């Protein structure tokens, strides 16, 4: 992807609809955003859906108005969200859940700014004209994958693995700490008070062999003999850019976050840096 050149992220996502006068209150109690405040701003916003233990289950983009909310699942499993929401919806909540047709979403992107800084456009918007995006270039599937990795957008089953929390993945800016009760709040509050995380997400790049740079392979502090090696991270995403050059995402241990490089099992040097969209946790 060409640096500083405006391009279009054009992708279709699974989507859900919540309807009823209790929509805002329900979402407020289920996600990390201050939904009431966002409703007043009348714009789309990001929020996390967590487990009761505070691990990230899905990254959502929400558009709320009056007594309904449309939800795009940026990262997550739609059926899990449906089951999770329906299991806690009661008549007193005054809200109903429906599955919508997938929504096409476009956004201007580049490799210098966080994707969180620009407004997306949902193509179901009748006010959108083709001329508004005709001057931009749609990135290819391969370019989009590389861009998401450089940004640090977590993938379901990769960075979103049932254990990681929003702070570890650089999504602390989607959490409103003073909003009141929500799913996973106790764990998130405890993490914020302790200011302690086991890992943080990092972007990495390296020349080497696919066998050493595949998902679930470890990074090490040194390239010395095996008995001296100490694991400092684990690969969560990996793509081949060209013949022997790879990049991806990894969870790096807290005691190694001030380092700029580490090593593969085979001793190849790995460059690590903070993803573009990563928000410092505390």
Residue pairs with C-beta under 8 A, 6 or more apart in sequence:
1 7
1 110
1 111
1 139
1 143
1 146
1 147
3 110
3 111
3 112
4 110
4 111
4 112
5 110
5 137
6 108
6 109
6 110
6 136
7 108
7 109
7 110
7 136
7 137
7 138
7 139
7 143
8 106
8 107
8 108
8 109
8 133
8 136
8 137
8 138
8 139
9 105
9 106
9 107
9 108
9 109
9 115
9 139
9 144
9 147
10 104
10 105
10 106
10 133
10 138
10 139
11 104
11 105
11 144
12 102
12 103
12 104
12 105
13 61
13 72
13 73
13 74
13 102
13 103
13 105
14 72
14 73
14 78
14 102
15 70
15 71
15 72
15 73
15 99
15 100
15 101
15 102
15 103
16 70
16 71
16 73
16 78
16 81
16 82
16 85
16 97
16 98
16 99
16 100
17 68
17 69
17 70
17 71
17 97
17 98
17 99
17 100
18 26
18 27
18 68
18 69
18 71
18 85
18 95
18 96
18 97
18 98
19 67
19 68
19 95
19 96
19 98
20 67
20 68
20 93
20 94
20 95
20 96
21 67
21 94
21 95
22 92
22 93
22 94
22 95
23 64
23 67
23 68
23 69
23 95
24 35
24 36
24 39
24 64
24 69
25 35
25 93
26 89
26 93
26 95
27 33
27 35
27 47
27 62
27 64
27 69
28 34
28 35
28 36
28 179
28 180
28 182
29 181
29 182
29 183
30 49
30 85
30 88
30 182
30 183
31 47
31 48
31 49
31 60
31 62
31 182
31 183
32 47
32 48
32 49
32 50
32 166
32 174
32 175
32 176
32 182
32 184
32 188
33 45
33 46
33 47
33 48
33 62
33 174
33 175
33 176
33 179
34 176
34 179
35 47
35 62
35 64
37 176
38 45
38 62
38 64
39 64
39 65
42 65
43 63
43 119
44 61
44 62
44 63
44 119
44 120
44 122
45 61
45 62
46 59
46 60
46 61
46 62
46 74
46 116
46 171
46 174
47 60
47 61
47 62
47 174
48 56
48 58
48 59
48 60
48 166
48 171
48 174
48 175
49 56
49 57
49 58
49 59
49 60
49 76
49 81
49 84
49 183
50 56
50 57
50 165
50 166
50 182
50 183
50 184
50 187
50 188
51 57
51 162
51 183
51 184
52 183
52 184
53 184
53 187
54 165
54 184
54 185
54 186
54 187
54 188
54 191
55 162
55 163
55 164
55 165
55 184
56 154
56 160
56 164
56 165
56 166
56 169
56 171
57 76
57 80
57 81
57 84
57 160
57 162
58 73
58 74
58 75
58 76
58 77
58 80
58 81
58 156
58 160
59 73
59 74
59 75
59 76
59 153
59 154
59 160
59 171
59 174
60 71
60 72
60 73
60 74
60 76
60 81
61 71
61 72
61 74
61 105
61 120
62 69
62 70
62 71
62 72
63 69
63 70
63 71
63 122
64 70
70 100
70 103
70 122
71 81
72 103
72 105
72 122
73 81
74 153
75 153
75 154
75 155
75 156
75 159
75 160
76 156
76 160
77 156
78 99
82 97
82 99
85 97
86 97
89 95
89 96
89 97
103 122
103 123
103 124
104 122
104 123
104 124
105 120
105 121
105 122
105 123
106 120
106 121
106 123
106 133
107 115
107 118
107 119
107 120
107 121
108 118
108 136
109 115
109 118
109 139
109 147
111 147
111 150
111 276
112 276
113 276
114 151
114 276
114 277
115 151
115 153
115 276
115 277
116 173
116 277
121 128
121 132
121 133
139 147
145 239
146 239
146 241
146 247
148 155
149 203
149 237
149 239
149 247
149 248
149 249
149 275
150 203
150 247
150 275
150 276
151 275
151 276
151 277
152 169
152 170
152 201
152 203
152 249
152 274
152 275
152 276
152 277
152 278
153 277
154 160
154 164
154 169
154 171
154 201
154 249
155 236
155 237
158 215
158 236
158 237
158 249
159 169
159 201
159 236
159 237
159 249
159 251
160 169
161 236
164 199
164 201
164 251
165 187
165 188
165 191
165 197
166 172
166 174
166 175
166 188
167 175
167 188
167 191
167 192
167 197
167 281
167 282
168 197
168 198
168 199
168 200
168 201
168 251
168 281
169 201
170 200
170 201
170 274
170 275
170 277
170 278
170 279
170 280
170 281
171 279
172 279
172 280
172 281
172 282
173 279
175 188
177 188
177 189
177 192
191 197
191 281
192 282
195 281
195 282
196 254
197 254
197 281
198 253
198 254
199 233
199 251
199 252
199 253
199 254
200 251
200 252
200 254
200 257
200 278
200 281
201 236
201 249
201 250
201 251
201 252
201 275
201 278
202 233
202 249
202 250
202 251
202 252
202 257
202 272
202 273
202 274
202 275
203 247
203 248
203 249
203 272
203 273
203 274
203 275
203 276
204 219
204 235
204 247
204 248
204 249
204 250
204 270
204 271
204 272
204 273
205 241
205 245
205 246
205 247
205 248
205 270
205 271
206 213
206 245
206 246
206 247
206 264
206 268
206 269
206 270
206 271
207 244
207 245
207 246
207 268
208 244
208 246
208 264
208 266
208 268
209 244
209 266
209 268
210 240
210 246
211 217
212 264
212 265
212 266
212 268
213 235
213 238
213 246
213 248
213 264
213 268
214 235
214 238
215 235
215 236
215 237
215 238
215 248
216 234
216 235
217 234
217 235
217 238
217 264
217 265
218 231
218 233
218 234
218 235
218 265
219 231
219 232
219 233
219 234
219 235
219 250
219 252
219 262
219 263
219 264
219 270
219 272
220 229
220 230
220 231
220 232
220 262
220 263
220 264
220 265
221 229
221 230
221 231
221 232
221 256
221 262
221 263
222 228
222 229
222 230
222 263
223 263
223 267
223 269
231 253
232 252
232 253
232 255
232 256
232 259
232 262
233 250
233 251
233 252
233 253
233 256
233 262
233 272
234 250
234 251
235 248
235 249
235 250
236 248
236 249
236 250
236 251
237 248
237 249
237 250
238 246
238 247
238 248
239 246
239 247
239 248
240 246
241 247
249 275
250 272
252 262
252 272
256 262
259 272
260 271
260 272
260 273
261 269
261 270
261 271
261 272
262 269
262 270
262 272
263 269
263 270
264 270
